[in-house]
Amino acid sequence: MTPKEFFEFAAKHQVRTVDLKFTDMLGTWQHCSFALDAWEEETFKDGVGFDGSSIRGWQGIHVSDMLAIPEAATVRLDPFFAEPTVSVIGNIVDPITRQQYTRCPRFVAKKGTEYLERSGIADVCYIGPEPEFFIFDEVRYAQNQHQGLYQIDSVEGAWNTARFEEPNLGYKPGFKGGYFPVSPTDTYHDLRGEMTREMEKVGIKVECHHHEVGTAGQAEIDLQYEPLLRQADNFMWYKYIVKNVAKRAGKTVTFMPKPIFEDNGSGMHTHFSLWREGKPLFAGDKYAGLSELALYAAGGILRHAPALLALAAPTTNSYRRLVPGFEAPVNLVLSARNRSASIRIPMYSDKPETKRLEFRCPDPTCNPYLAWTAILLAALDGIQNKIDPGAPLDRDIYEMTTEELAHYRHTPKTLGKALDALAEDNAFLTAGGVFTDDLIETWIKWKIQKELHEISIRPHPYEFHLYYDS
């Protein structure tokens, strides 16, 4: 869509307001609304100004002025405003140099796809994510000098089988018992359907939706594979739509990886493949029907996985999910069909175009532009350096001894360990100038100071159980 076509689109839909959105460093959409009459075709070249010092991880207050340049091709009708509103995604530019901003996540993804094309290995990277989330009826939390608590509730919660509900009908998915039940146990089919319909209205291709393993409304809506940058844009719409449809229904959604103790957490298994000139590159005659190139790509992802997770599983809560016993992919190995492996090769079809790697460690709190680009760069490093992924793990890990499991690498146990890995292993990210040292350093500094430090200085409720009477 050209800027001229943008205004024609707006006139067709009787739009009076433009909502400009962009993604901050940590992966949250920001927005500002403008009167359509205040925009002209030159706006798509000149941009609109905003305060970059108020955006997490961006500018200092002494250099705060920034520009957001709207990209006409991203225009969609926003489904959640009372009057017709067009939404457009902006790219961030320095107003003095007119250079694209190195900490703009969307710019990183653009550079990543351009680097892929320059490499000559492939010309497109396809991403197919499986984001999971919880739908709750209520959430309450507090942290101050004299209390620290959280409380969640759901009509589906296994803990509510005895609650007075006038009447309580008893259809509550048990802990780890929520996978694929039909109604009336699955009470959220229609709500998930409403979410998918809103996604389809903005051009997102939905593959399927279903109840997930966890109790209390855990859900999954899977997206059909798309090129990396387009899918990252889609995922920002995905989270926006899921949260707002839930709110419209009087519900609340969280993408936190582990909001419920002793039940499965929410991940975002990421299906990944490379193509060139319309042909898939991951099909071959090697292990699980993969090509040698695909195995090298897996080798790169596994080699760099600890550093990758600082971007792909980027919260302290992420490592409450990445623990043994809850179908978590904590083993840094390759496997066909084994869901405890970090990289699984789906075996549902032997068609070449379906061959892909499923990296199971990421979760939906990640910034998709950064996380998926980092996965791409790790795979390219594996291909360029012919990194062996190692022997596959096709056994049931629950039947293996501690001594046997000790031969395999595992995901980091904490965000701090993942950040340490990123600090030591980031040359694959800066290849081709895709990530900059400045962005990596800012990411690590933010996570340590704003998250790890803040968690470390606060008493944990369970510490009262352990130590109050000591």
Secondary structure as GFF3:
##gff-version 3
##sequence-region A 1 470
A	DSSP	alpha_helix	3	12	.	.	.	ID=ss1
A	DSSP	beta_strand	17	23	.	.	.	ID=ss2
A	DSSP	beta_strand	29	35	.	.	.	ID=ss3
A	DSSP	three_ten_helix	36	38	.	.	.	ID=ss4
A	DSSP	alpha_helix	43	46	.	.	.	ID=ss5
A	DSSP	beta_strand	48	51	.	.	.	ID=ss6
A	DSSP	three_ten_helix	52	54	.	.	.	ID=ss7
A	DSSP	three_ten_helix	61	63	.	.	.	ID=ss8
A	DSSP	beta_strand	65	70	.	.	.	ID=ss9
A	DSSP	three_ten_helix	72	74	.	.	.	ID=ss10
A	DSSP	beta_strand	76	77	.	.	.	ID=ss11
A	DSSP	beta_strand	85	93	.	.	.	ID=ss12
A	DSSP	alpha_helix	105	119	.	.	.	ID=ss13
A	DSSP	beta_strand	124	136	.	.	.	ID=ss14
A	DSSP	beta_strand	138	143	.	.	.	ID=ss15
A	DSSP	beta_strand	148	153	.	.	.	ID=ss16
A	DSSP	three_ten_helix	158	160	.	.	.	ID=ss17
A	DSSP	alpha_helix	189	201	.	.	.	ID=ss18
A	DSSP	beta_strand	206	211	.	.	.	ID=ss19
A	DSSP	beta_strand	218	223	.	.	.	ID=ss20
A	DSSP	beta_strand	226	227	.	.	.	ID=ss21
A	DSSP	alpha_helix	228	248	.	.	.	ID=ss22
A	DSSP	beta_strand	252	254	.	.	.	ID=ss23
A	DSSP	beta_strand	268	276	.	.	.	ID=ss24
A	DSSP	beta_strand	279	280	.	.	.	ID=ss25
A	DSSP	three_ten_helix	287	289	.	.	.	ID=ss26
A	DSSP	alpha_helix	292	303	.	.	.	ID=ss27
A	DSSP	alpha_helix	305	312	.	.	.	ID=ss28
A	DSSP	alpha_helix	318	321	.	.	.	ID=ss29
A	DSSP	beta_strand	331	336	.	.	.	ID=ss30
A	DSSP	beta_strand	341	345	.	.	.	ID=ss31
A	DSSP	three_ten_helix	352	354	.	.	.	ID=ss32
A	DSSP	beta_strand	357	359	.	.	.	ID=ss33
A	DSSP	alpha_helix	368	384	.	.	.	ID=ss34
A	DSSP	three_ten_helix	397	399	.	.	.	ID=ss35
A	DSSP	alpha_helix	402	405	.	.	.	ID=ss36
A	DSSP	alpha_helix	415	424	.	.	.	ID=ss37
A	DSSP	alpha_helix	427	430	.	.	.	ID=ss38
A	DSSP	three_ten_helix	431	433	.	.	.	ID=ss39
A	DSSP	alpha_helix	437	446	.	.	.	ID=ss40
A	DSSP	pi_helix	447	452	.	.	.	ID=ss41
A	DSSP	alpha_helix	453	456	.	.	.	ID=ss42
A	DSSP	alpha_helix	461	467	.	.	.	ID=ss43
###
